[in-house]
């Protein structure tokens, strides 16, 4: 007889290493457990994260607190309509005395980069992040510079309906592993926020409890988690159902403009493995896929004008797909 506890023991031991991190973040953030879990999924899989919500929901505070609880370098870029690409990646500076150019590296040269209100800058500036996010390098002049590892972009944005924002280019949106929508806190959570944050100078002291080596070990562990062939096929079916829903008996074609890319298949697999580790398991279950699926896919499913007219959201389409497909 297989002892499930024995099988999961390595994953549980690794999961225990994350408890101090949860405790430190909990000193500052009230509630928002799902947000913290998703931030850790991104950190453990090397996937960039896009946080969306109206102003004041602690998006920036959450990312800043995560950075302070880790022994990693951190930089913040406040995206504004007058920001230039050089303000993000850096530039060449001419020295008239020596007649040579020197490189001034931009704030993207950090382990954790907070791109605050990323949709407030024009597309040219947003695209300056593309090479860094995908290739883990930046080109200034004729030279490419490798970025330090781990490297993670955590971008925040206000909903597109807010005044003074620009839609992100599709090529950039697809490079975010997760898009997390943040909602308002409950009454009880908001009361706790009031108690903790109403002081003029609230105590937000956080101790760094994990470093790069710890993260690399956890990433190696995630790679070694078991995922059954049936679950791999389930993941592929989910992604294909966003492209050709009729093949799966779903009447969604009038609402879907385009489906998820193969990058979604990779990210869904990585995310499900990370979710399994956070739950203290050494293997992936279909529920892991269902749990992380909406955050991986919601920004990769384009809806038609007909869907917008009938108020059919990407989340509603994904829910139909998850409800309809047979679970292995």
GINORDA-V489897 format. One record per backbone hydrogen bond with DSSP energy under -1.0 kcal/mol. CO is the residue of the C=O (numbers start at 0). NH is the residue of the N-H. If there is no record, write none. Layout:
# GINORDA-V489897
CO,NH
CO,NH
This chain:
# GINORDA-V489897
2,6
3,7
7,11
8,12
9,13
10,14
11,15
14,17
15,18
17,21
18,22
19,23
20,24
21,25
24,27
24,28
31,35
32,36
33,37
34,38
35,39
36,40
37,41
38,42
39,43
40,44
41,45
41,46
47,176
47,177
48,154
49,179
50,156
51,181
57,61
58,62
59,63
60,64
61,65
62,66
63,67
64,68
68,208
68,209
69,71
72,111
74,113
76,115
79,82
83,86
84,87
84,88
85,89
87,107
88,105
90,103
92,101
94,98
99,94
101,92
103,90
105,108
107,109
110,151
111,74
112,153
113,76
113,115
114,155
115,78
116,119
118,165
121,125
122,126
125,128
126,129
128,132
129,133
130,134
131,135
135,146
137,144
139,142
142,139
144,137
151,112
152,48
153,114
154,50
155,117
156,52
158,161
168,172
169,173
171,174
172,175
177,49
179,51
185,189
186,190
187,191
188,192
189,193
190,194
191,195
192,196
193,197
209,70
210,214
211,215
212,216
213,217
214,218
215,219
216,220
217,221
218,222
219,223
221,224
225,283
227,231
228,232
229,233
230,234
231,235
232,236
233,237
234,238
235,239
236,240
239,243
243,246
244,247
244,249
245,248
249,251
251,254
251,255
254,303
257,301
260,263
261,265
262,266
263,267
264,268
265,269
266,270
267,271
268,272
269,273
270,274
271,275
272,276
273,277
274,278
275,280
276,279
281,225
284,288
285,289
286,290
287,291
288,292
291,295
292,296
293,297
294,178
296,299
301,256
301,257
303,307
304,308
305,309
306,311
307,310
312,316
313,317
314,318
315,319
316,320
317,321
318,322
319,323
320,324
